[in-house]
């Protein structure tokens, strides 16, 4: 297969086929206002949202933090997290997403760490770590992290990973809402039994 067509390390979930207009409609319906914390995608996630009609309702702000010092300064990523896990890691992506949430008016954050070229010989080229964080009223934010390997040349990997980050919004939000509702029901049963 030609490397001009970018591939995932395994078959992509069907959610990657979601058109941007569907993702935007879902975000509007659920009152999601996005903040991004991007490394290698350099604002491509925010840009894709900005191209959508009514983007002002969907996007609060975007952080582009390539350098480790920028991740610390702008997003509050802890130096010990960077030292222990490295730039391409889910813990770093998690702290980027949570930092973006606390530094914005958004109620939903998407973050990525890593890049098309590996800075660590132990990490495969094209490895990206993602975090999606949902702010829920009266509860701690729900955070989901994931690592994917994308194959292809540098800019194609950047675009593909930005699309992937956006495409995961709908299924991850739906799953988070279901889990929260189940947790609330369980607490209500415990309270009723007490």
C-alpha positions in Angstrom: 0.0 0.0 0.0 1.3 3.5 -0.8 2.6 5.6 2.1 0.8 8.5 0.5 -2.4 7.1 2.0 -2.1 7.4 5.8 -2.8 4.4 7.9 -3.6 3.8 11.5 -1.6 1.2 13.4 -4.8 -0.9 13.4 -8.2 -0.4 11.7 -9.7 2.9 12.8 -12.9 2.9 14.7 -16.0 3.8 12.7 -16.1 7.2 14.6 -13.2 8.5 12.3 -15.7 8.6 9.5 -17.9 11.2 11.3 -18.1 14.3 9.2 -17.2 17.6 10.9 -20.7 18.9 10.6 -22.0 16.0 12.6 -19.3 16.5 15.3 -20.2 20.2 15.4 -24.0 19.5 15.7 -23.3 17.0 18.5 -21.2 19.6 20.4 -23.9 22.2 20.0 -26.6 19.9 21.2 -24.6 19.0 24.3 -23.3 22.5 25.0 -19.7 21.5 24.5 -17.2 24.4 24.2 -13.8 23.2 23.2 -10.3 24.2 24.4 -7.4 22.6 22.7 -3.9 21.9 24.0 -1.9 20.9 20.9 1.7 19.9 20.4 2.6 18.5 17.0 -0.8 19.4 15.4 0.1 23.1 16.0 -3.5 24.3 16.0 -5.0 22.0 13.4 -7.7 20.7 15.8 -8.8 24.2 16.6 -8.6 25.2 13.0 -10.9 22.4 11.9 -13.5 23.6 14.4 -13.0 27.2 13.3 -13.9 26.3 9.8 -17.3 25.0 10.9 -20.2 27.5 10.7 -21.1 28.7 14.2 -17.5 28.1 15.4 -17.8 30.8 18.0 -20.2 28.6 20.0 -17.9 25.6 19.8 -14.4 26.9 20.4 -13.2 28.9 23.5 -9.4 29.0 22.8 -6.4 27.0 21.7 -3.0 26.4 23.3 -0.1 25.4 21.0 2.8 24.3 23.2 5.6 22.6 21.4 8.4 23.1 23.9 8.4 21.4 27.3 8.8 24.8 29.0 5.7 26.0 27.2 3.7 23.0 28.4 4.8 23.8 32.0 4.2 27.6 31.7 1.0 27.7 29.7 -0.7 24.5 30.8 0.8 23.6 34.2 2.3 20.3 33.1 4.6 19.3 36.0 8.3 19.0 35.3 8.3 15.7 37.1 5.7 14.3 34.7 7.8 15.3 31.8 11.0 13.9 33.3 9.4 10.6 34.4 7.2 9.9 31.3 8.7 11.9 28.5 7.0 14.2 26.0 5.2 11.4 24.2 3.1 10.0 27.0 -0.5 9.8 28.1 0.3 11.4 31.5 1.7 14.5 29.7 -1.4 14.6 27.4 -3.6 14.2 30.5 -2.0 17.2 32.3 -2.2 19.3 29.1 -5.9 18.6 28.8 -6.6 19.4 32.5 -4.4 22.5 32.4 -6.3 23.7 29.3 -9.6 23.2 31.1 -8.5 25.2 34.2 -7.1 28.0 32.1 -10.2 28.5 29.9 -14.0 28.8 29.8 -14.2 25.6 27.8 -16.0 22.6 29.3 -14.2 20.1 27.1 -10.5 19.8 26.2 -8.6 17.9 23.6 -4.8 17.5 24.0 -2.1 15.7 22.1 1.6 15.0 22.8 4.1 13.4 20.6 4.7 13.7 16.9 5.4 12.4 13.5 9.1 11.9 14.3 10.1 10.1 17.5 12.4 12.0 19.8 13.0 8.9 21.8 14.5 5.8 20.1 12.2 3.6 22.3 9.1 5.2 20.8 7.8 4.4 17.3 7.8 7.2 14.8 4.3 8.6 14.4 3.3 7.9 18.0 0.8 10.4 19.4 -0.8 10.4 22.9 -4.2 12.0 23.3 -6.3 13.1 26.2 -10.0 14.2 26.1 -11.2 15.9 29.3 -14.9 16.7 30.0 -15.8 19.2 32.8 -18.9 18.0 34.6 -20.8 20.3 36.9 -20.4 19.1 40.5 -17.9 16.4 39.7 -14.2 15.9 38.9 -13.4 16.2 35.1 -13.7 12.9 33.2 -10.4 12.2 31.4 -9.8 9.6 28.7 -6.3 9.0 27.3 -5.2 7.0 24.4 -2.0 6.3 22.3 -2.1 5.7 18.6 0.6 5.2 16.0 0.1 6.9 12.6 2.1 6.0 9.5 3.1 8.5 6.8 5.0 11.6 6.1 5.1 14.4 8.7 2.2 16.7 7.6 -0.1 13.8 6.7 0.4 12.4 10.2 -0.4 15.8 11.7 -3.6 16.2 9.7 -4.7 12.6 10.3 -4.1 12.8 14.1 -6.0 16.1 14.3 -9.0 14.5 12.5 -8.7 11.5 14.8 -8.8 13.7 17.9 -12.0 15.4 16.7 -13.6 12.2 15.6 -13.3 10.7 19.0 -15.2 13.5 20.7 -18.7 12.0 20.1 -18.1 8.4 21.2 -16.0 9.4 24.2 -18.5 12.0 25.4 -21.4 9.6 25.0 -19.5 6.9 26.9 -18.6 9.4 29.7 -22.2 10.5 30.0 -23.3 6.9 30.3 -20.8 6.2 33.0 -21.7 9.3 35.0 -25.4 8.4 34.8 -24.6 4.9 36.0 -22.5 6.3 38.9 -25.3 8.7 39.9 -27.9 5.9 39.9 -25.6 3.7 42.0 -25.1 6.6 44.5 -28.9 7.2 44.6 -29.4 3.5 45.4 -26.8 3.6 48.2 -28.4 6.8 49.6 -31.9 5.2 49.5 -30.7 2.1 51.2 -28.9 4.0 54.0 
